[in-house]
Structure formats: structure tokens, C-alpha cells
Amino acid sequence: MEQNNIMSFSGSVRFIDLFSGIGGIRLPFDELGYKCVFSSEWDKAACKTYEANFGDCPHGDITKIDEKNIPQHDLLLAGFPCQAFSIMGKMKGFSDTRGTMFFEIERILSYHKPKAILLENVKQLTTHDNGNTFKTILERLSALGYSVKYKVLNALDFGLPQKRERVIIVGFLDSELAEKFNFDFEKVPYNLATILEDDADIDASFFASEFIQKKRKLAAEGKKKFYPSVWHENKSGNISILDYSCALRTGASYNYLLVNGNRRFTPRELLRLQGFPDSYKIVVSYQEIRRQTGNSVAVPMIRMVAQKIDSLLGGEQHGASKAKRFEASCDKRTLSA
């Protein structure tokens, strides 16, 4: 795909998908009929999954792409790298090269000035360096003319059995649109059973060894057990038995989350935990799917934010009609809560 191939779409909101991963932020906007005119992702395995599901391969490292070669767009989406701010990482923030990826977003915004932005990151971004990192981001967005609102949202409140808290930043060049935007969402109940596959259909390789299962059950002695459940082992070896999964993580032990204390999540279950439809194609190894879902976003959370952005960018009547099409699409493509 040529970097300077500026595509033209009439009658549709055009967006770009930066740090696109496997497309979790893009998916809800595709459902709304928006047109992705550019995407960028440096990880080759993630690009393979993205291309298999969206039909186009993301451009590579955004630091090597001139903003002039990025097509004009109305909306910028970016789940920029979070490891530099994550509590599971080293919390180096802007001193980590991954933390400087925000400034790549800034240079693109400065050149293109899209009407709206949607950014996603770990909740620790808001408190990193006593809040100074987040303050810098907000100040720079304001200097570019964006009026923004932000909130930490939890995937558990959007029908997913995964405790995953992320800060969502939404901004508009039109301050009146920003004023109208809000993060008021009705909570959707979750049900762990809806994402689980039948044990009888699962390959034996997903079951923990007899040693691990015995060790896990010994550590859980005296705790209330129920099924289905997720047994979570923290770094201290303490076991929590929950009706939801703790946040999926990249690089974590293969056995830190065990369904009913005896097996790992399958690739399909991992995608379901992030709200991807069952039609989503799996074209990489289990190791890569673990990494990709750990780096991805809760799709239903983004979907609800996308719907509100849509109602403002297109007008209330336009947004309402799109919402009907969106709901019909979701009935076909997503799991019921």
C-alpha cells in the first residue's frame, strides 16, 4: 500500500487508525459505516491479524511516516503504547521511547487538524509522575485547539467479564461538540459463561499440568469456590476466585489465569474477553493471540463511545439513524451479554 495514496470517500466520515494493533478501536467505526483511510502498526504479527480481518495491511512504524503522506481525515483514533505508563511495566512514562509515541500523534494532529480524536491508554496515565504526564498531554491537545473530555472506564461495565480499566480521551475542535459529549453509559451486565467454550471441545494442551492444578487448589483452600470462575494468581502467589477475568496482560505467566482452576483461556475465549465477534479470524499462534489480546481494547467500550461521537459528528438525526443500523449489525456480529 502506497503511503501517499490519498483515498477519497464522499458522504462518509474518514478516520485513521494509529497504533492499530488488531483493530479493536477500528471495528466499531467500521460498523458505523466510517471509512478507514490509513492505519499504522509496527508489529508484524498484529498486522497479519489486522489484514486478515479488515482486508488491508497497516503501514509500519509511524515514526518513519511523514505526516504529509497520511490522507486527510475527520477523526484520529489511537490506542498509543501503554507499557511506559502501566503499573505492570516500569512506569517510565515519557522517558521511555514508547511513552514518546504521544508526540507522534501530536505532529499528525498539528498538520491535519481532524475534527475529532479518540485516544486510549491505561488508567495509570492519569496519575503517572504525580499527574504531570497527563497534564502535559492535555495541555498539548488544548494548544492544538482541541476541547477534550476524559474518563477511566471499566470493561466490566460494558458486558465483558474482564476487569480492564482504561482512560478514554475524546476531543473536538468544535468546543460546542465537546461540551455536548459525555461519558454517561448505562451499565451492561456481564456473564462469564457466555464467553467460555465447552471443556469437552478444548484441546488437552490448554489444561494446566497436574502439578499446577494441585498447587492452585492447595493455595485456594478455604476460599469459596463456584463455577464457572476464573482463578487468578497474583505475583505473591495469592489466589482469587472470581466471576470475571482480571485484565489480560502481555508477557504474563501462562497460568496466572485458569478457568475453574484447571485450564487456560483458548484463543477464541481471549478474543471474546475483549468483545471481538466470533467471525474474527485467528491466523497467528496462541502465543501471539495472548500478546495481541493483552495489548488490545474492550470493543464494546469503544463501541459505546463511538456511537456518541457519531451522533455529534453527523448530527443528532444522522446519528440516530446510524445507531439503528449499528444495533442491527451488533445483533449479528457480537455475543449476547
C-alpha positions, 0 to 999 in steps of 0.5 A: 500500500502506497503511503501517499495514496490519498483515498477519497470517500464522499458522504462518509466520515474518514478516520485513521487508525494509529497504533492499530494493533488488531483493530479493536478501536477500528471495528466499531467505526467500521460498523458505523459505516466510517471509512478507514483511510490509513492505519499504522502498526509496527508489529508484524504479527498484529498486522497479519491479524489486522489484514486478515480481518479488515482486508488491508495491511497497516503501514509500519512504524509511524515514526518513519511516516511523514505526516504529509503522506497520511490522507486527510481525515475527520477523526484520529483514533489511537490506542498509543503504547501503554507499557511506559505508563502501566503499573505492570511495566516500569512506569517510565512514562515519557522517558521511555521511547514508547511513552514518546509515541504521544508526540507522534500523534501530536505532529499528525494532529498539528498538520491535519487538524481532524475534527475529532480524536479518540485516544486510549491508554491505561488508567495509570496515565492519569496519575503517572509522575504525580499527574504531570504526564497527563497534564502535559498531554492535555495541555498539548491537545488544548494548544492544538485547539482541541476541547477534550473530555476524559474518563477511566472506564471499566470493561466490566461495565460494558458486558465483558467479564474482564476487569480492564480499566482504561482512560478514554480521551475524546476531543473536538475542535468544535468546543460546542461538540465537546461540551455536548459529549459525555461519558454517561453509559448505562451499565451492561451486565456481564456473564462469564459463561457466555464467553467460555467454550465447552471443556469437552471441545478444548484441546488437552494442551490448554489444561494446566499440568497436574502439578499446577492444578494441585498447587492452585487448589492447595493455595485456594483452600478455604476460599469459596469456590463456584463455577464457572470462575476464573482463578487468578494468581497474583505475583505473591502467589495469592489466589482469587476466585472470581466471576470475571477475568482480571485484565489480560496482560502481555508477557504474563505467566501462562497460568496466572489465569485458569478457568475453574482452576484447571485450564487456560483461556483458548484463543477464541475465549481471549478474543471474546474477553475483549468483545471481538465477534466470533467471525474474527479470524485467528491466523497467528499462534496462541502465543501471539493471540495472548500478546495481541489480546493483552495489548488490545481494547474492550470493543464494546467500550469503544463501541459505546463511545463511538456511537456518541461521537457519531451522533455529534459528528453527523448530527443528532438525526444522522446519528440516530439513524446510524445507531439503528443500523449499528444495533442491527449489525451488533445483533449479528456480529457480537455475543449476547451479554 
